[in-house]
């Protein structure tokens, strides 16, 4: 009987007491609400981590070959001052600030452990990524009154757009930019063989004042032929058969040389640009047999993809604000805070 009493007591504890403790201890909520709470919690944790990750940035200094760690916004100021003339309209500088910040964050997301070109950091201070100069370096490069005259303007452009980034369908974009498009920007697929929906060819007006809007590279016919024969052995190009040996195969939508045939060998326009150190792939070749002179005329400066800096300045001077400029050059993007 004692055993029976003990067993009965245990059963009562299990049936009555423990469930009451469980009910008092756990706060049960409907499954849907619980899922929402979990997502909210995860989202809050991600936001905190995101903010901590992107407040500061690591940059490999190509001059000292050391890694710098600095606040993101201070880095952006050094990039804007290095990449765009401070004399430009404030709205163009704001557009550059957003593009430079977005580019930095894109690189940080893509290469958190370090860029293949410089494994120490996701970004560098050279043109491999985007140029960056300290205030001391900027003062050394410019006139004595440069800091007093222009640094507050650089700070205004960056501070007034603080934290603003370009997105395409929720993802931080890779906002490429260049000096001068020559009237029309290039589609990324024609330059880098990568189809990015926000890097499409668009018109770029108001660039005529750019110092490198047009340029001419001049050399003798012998120099031109020698370079081609060294680069492409077996083509047997001479001054007498230039017109027969070199043919335009394809142009891009913006008018740049995409492919050119040299004695049956098809090469892309970038190769010719690099060989003759041209400002862009928007070029035409003229040869005067009588004078033995080759003129290569180029329009624009840079790869031509994304935002044209001189075009941005022209748009700003024609009453376009920085958001309008950015959305013109980067198709379908959204400007938002981090």
C-alpha angles and dihedrals in degrees: 000000000000089000090048090051092050092049091048090052092050092050091051091050091051095045101041114014104043096048089050090052091049092050091051094044102047125055103216117205131178113278094245093053091047090054091051091050091051092050091048091050092049091047092051091050091049091050091053092047091046092053093048092047096051103037089083131032135204116222129182109227107219091198099053095024089227133118118251124201115202142150111284095234092051089051090052091054091055091048096049091049091048098042104040132038109257088222089072122108114281092242091056089050090051090052089051091049092054092044092049093047091048092048091051093050091046089055092046091053094044097045108027091154095044139293117277088235092054111011092191094076142003092244138035134201094241134084089268083084114001127313118261129185131182119233089253091053091047091053090051091053099046140050120288095260095047096104094048093045103040114014094078087054091052090048091050092051092052100037094048090055096038113161094001115140138176119244135186113199092337096312126109106247131225098243104199117190139180141187106257130358098193094236102316132046124229132250111245092229091062093053108030100018089238120119108219114172094214095051100068130141113272135168115268111198130181096044100118093103092060110117091225098040087116130014139170126212111200129195140148120274089245092056091048093049094045092054093050094047092049092049095042109029117199096033092106094206117179134175089257097056102037093113091052098042101046119060133168109239105176142357128202123241090265093054099257122138108262100170134009129184120224110189090327095316110117115213130172124251092248090066092056090045091054094043094055096029093240124177093237145347090258094096144137126202121219124185127191109196091188093058095027089230129140118200119191109195117200133191120204132006126251136014091309097225121132124347120013107216094207089044089052090052091049092050091048091052087052092059100266116139124222095263092054090048093051095046090049095055098035108054118225097354129147124221111218143147122265 
